[in-house]
Amino acid sequence: MDSDRAFRGRLSDQTAYPFAAIVVLALAGIIGLGLATSEGVEVAPAASFTLRATPSSMATPKPRIALAPTLRPSLFRGLIGLPPETAEPSAPEVGELVESYWVAGGGLPYRGMARLYADGRLVWNRYYSGPGGPNSRTTGYLEQRLTPEGVELVTRETHLPLKDPLELLERFPLHAFEARRPVPYVPSGYGICLFAEGPRPGRAPDGVTTEPAHLIEMLPASISSLLSGREYVSPIEWDQECIALTTDEAHVLERVLRKAGYDQNALINHFMVQFSVPVPGAYGLEISLMFEPRFPDGSVGCSACG
C-alpha cells in the first residue's frame, strides 16, 4: 500500500498515471495540440490491417496501403485503442521477450517503449509531434519483422539511442529485416487497468482501496460481470495489476461502456481507450478504466507513461 501511495503521489492533479507523462511531454515540446473527438478513440483511417477471413472480407479484400519508400516517421500510423474487430492479431500469440528498452535512449522525457521478441518481432510506440501520423502525440503501436541476424544486431547494440526504431530503419542493412516497413501492431488481448479517482483529481479518496478486485466490486454489475474472476497482467514499465481480456472481450466491454454514456478524457484518448465510471452511492468517486494492449510476453503497455 505504501508503494501504491508513492506511485499515486507522482500522478498529476488532473487524472491518473497518463497525465504525469502528458505534463512531462508537454514541457518537452513533443506533444501537439490536437484533440480527440467525444466519440472516443478511432484508429487512423490510413492505418492498414490484415483482416481475418470472413465472407465479407473475402468477397471484397482490402489492399494494404504501403508507407512511403522513405519511411518518414510522420507517416507511421500505428494502433491506438482497439483495432477493427476483423483485424488479424499479430502471430504467434505468445513470444519470448529478448529485450525491452525505452526508445530515444531512455531517460526523461519518456518517448515510448520497444519490445524485441525471439521470433523477430519488434513492437514499439513513440511519442512525437510530426504531422500526418494518427495524431500529433504518438505513432501508436507498430510492428516490424527482423531476421535472426537483425535480432542479433539489436541485442549486440550497446549504444541505446541507436536502438530507437527510427535509427534501426536508417542504420541496419536491409537483410536485417523481414519486413522493414512498420505496420500496426494488433494485440490478441488487453489489460484493463483500474484507478480510483476522488474529488481531489489524481488521488484516491482516503480509505478507498486500489486493489483491482475491490475496485471491480464498486462498478455497476453490467461492467463488473465482465471483469470478475479474470487473470491479471502487468506492464513492464510500472507496478500495476490489470485485468486480462481477449481483444474480442475488450470490444464487448468498450461497447457496454460507450452505450452507457460514461465520460471519456479526450487527452488520454489520444493514447488509449479510457472511460470514467461513477461509483453508485459514492459522491465524487469515479473509477477510470484504461485499455492497454497486451504483448506476446504477457505484459501490457503503458501508453502514456512518464
N, C-alpha and C positions, 0 to 999 in steps of 0.2 A: 504493500500500500504506500510506503514511503517513496519507493521508486516511481510509483504511478503518480504521486503528487509532484515529485520532481519533474517528471515528464510533462505533467499538466502545467507546471509553472512556466514552461517555456512557450506555451501557446500564446497567441496574440489575443487582444481583447475583442476580437470580432467573431472568431469561430475556433474550431479545433485545430489539430496539427497542420492542415494545409495552409492556414493563414500565416503561420510562422514563416513558411517558405515563401509565401507570396510577398510578405513585407521585405524579406531579405532580397528577393529577386527584384522587387520594385526599386529598392535602393541601389541595386547593382546596375539598373538601367537596361535589363534584358527582357522586361515584360512590357507588352504593348497596352493599348487602351481599349481593345475590342471587348464587347460584352456578349454573353450568351443570351439566347432567347429564353423567354419564360417557359417554353416547352421542354427545356432540359437539353441534354447532350445529344448531338447528332453527329454521326461520322461524316467527315468531309466528303462532299459529293464526288470529288475526283479520286478518292481512295478506291483501289481496286481489290476485290477479294475473290478468292477461288470459292465457287459456290458448290454446295452439296448437290448431288444428283437427285433432283426431284423432277416430276413430269413437266412442270412449268419451266424449270431452268434448262432441261434437256431440249425442250421444244424451241426455246429462244435463248441460246447461250449468249452470255455477256462477255465480250472480248476484254482482256486485261489492258489497262491503259499504261503504256510504258513511260517511265520517267525520262526526262531529257538526257541525252548521252553525257552531258557534262555533270550529271548528278548533283545539281545545285541544291544546297540544303533547303532553300526556300520552297523547293518542290516536293520535299518529303512529306507525305500525307499518311501518317500512321493512325493507329487505333486510339480513339478517345471514347471512353464509356463502353457501351455494349456494341458488338458487331451486328450486322444484319443476321437475322435468325437463320438464313440459309447459307451463311459463310462457313467454309470448311475450316475446322480448327487446325492449328499447327500440329504436325505429326513428326515423331511419335508423341503421345500424350505425356509420357514420362521420360526424363532425360537426366543424365549425370552432369551436375554442375562442375565445371572445371575451374572457373574463376568468375568473380564478380568485382566490379570496381566502379567508382564514380567517374563519369566522363569528364573531359576537360581537365584532367589531372587531379581531381579531388579538391577538397578544401572548400571554404565558403567563398562566394555563394555556390550552393549546391546547384548543379546544372543537369542532373539526370543520372541514370544508372545503366550499366551494361552487364549482361549476363552471357557467359560463353559456356556452351554445352559440348560434351564429348562427341556428339553426333554432328557437330559443325554449325549448329545454330548460334547466331549472335543476336540476342534480343536486347533492344535498348530504347531509351527515350531521352530526349534532350530539350532543355529549355532554350528558347531563342526568340527573337522578335522580328525575324525576317518576313517579308511579305510573301503571300502565296501559299503558305502552309495551311494546316487545318484551322488554326487560329494564330494570333500573334504571340502566344505564350509558350507553346510546346509543339514538338513534332508529332506527339502521340507515340505509341509503341510500335516499333519497326523490327523487322526480322531480316537478317542476311544469312546466307549459307556459305560456310567456309569449307575448303577441302581439309583433309588431315594435315597437310602442310601448313595451311592457313591457321589451324588451331595451334599448331606448334609455334608458329611465328608470334602469335598473340601471347602465348604463355611464356615465351622467351623474352619478350619485350620488357625491359626494366624501366624505361623512361615513360612514366604513366601518361603524360599528355599525348604520346604517340598512340595510346590505346583508345583515344577518343575515336568512335566510329567514323567521324568525319576525316580524321587523319588516316585511318586504315584505308579508306577509299582512295586516297591520294598516294600513299607511300607503299602499299603492298602490291606485289605483282598480280596480274590477272589470274594466274594459275593458283593463287591462294583462295580464290572464291569459286564456289559452285554457282552462286547467284550473287552478283555484285550489287545489283540494284535493290535497295530496300523495298520491302512490301509490308503492308500492315500485318502486325502480329495478331493472330486470333487465338485467344486462350480457350482451353477446354473447360475452365472453371473460374470462379471468382471467390474472393474473400469479402464478406460483408462485415465491415469494421464499424462498431457502435461506439458513440461517445455521448455522454450525458452533458447537457448544456442547461445552466440555470439562468436566473435573472441577470447574474453577472456574466457577460459573454466570455467564453473561453474557459470557464471553470464549472465543474460540477458543484451543485449545492452541497453544503455541509451535511454529512451523514448519508449521502447518496453513494452507493457502491458503483464501482466501474467494472465489476466482473460481468462479462458478456451474458452469462446465464441469468443474472439478476436483471440486467437491462432488458433482456428478451421478455421477462415476465411482466415488465411495465408496459410493453407495447400492446396495442389492440390485438384481439385474438386473430383477426384476419392476417396480421403480419407475423405475430409470434408463432403461429402454427406452421409457418414456412421456414422458421429458423430454429425451432426447438429440436433437441436431440441430434444435432449435427456435429461433425468433427470440426476441429479448429485448425487454422493455418496462421502463419505469422510472416511478416515482412522480414527480409534480410536486414534492412536499414534501421529498424527500431523494434522495440519490445511491445507487441500488442497482439492479442489473440483475436482472430477474425473468424466468422462462421463460414465454413466451406460449402459452396453451392456449385452445381454444374452451370455452364453457360445458359442452358435451356431454363434451369430453375431461376437463374438471375433475371432472365427475361420475364418470367411469371411474376416474380417479386416486384420488378420495376413497373409492370402493368398495374398491379394492385395499388402501389403507392401513387402512381400517376392518376388512376381512376378516383382515388380518394381525395385528390386535390391537395396533397401536402406540399408545403413550400419547398423550393429549391434555392440554393445560393448561387447566383449567376456567376460569381467569381470562381467558386470552387468547381462549378460545372464546366469551366474551361479545361479542367484536368481529368474529371471523372464524373460518374453519375452520383448524385448526392440528394438526399431528401431529409427534411427535418420533421419529426413526428411528435406532436404534443403528447405528454403523458396524461391520460384521463385522470381527473381529480387532483392533479398536482399543478397548481397555477405557476406558470413561468418555467416549468421544467419541460425540456424537449430532448429527444434522442435523435442524434444525427446518424443516418445510415449512409456509409460510403462504400461504393462498389469498386474494389481493387482487383485487377486481373491476376489470375493465378498462373504461375510459370511451371515449366516441366519438372523442376526440382521440388515442387510442392509449396514453395514460398509464394507470397503475394507481393504486389507492387507497393510503392509509396509514391503516388503520382504527383504529389505536391509537397515533398519533404523539404527540409532545410535545417 
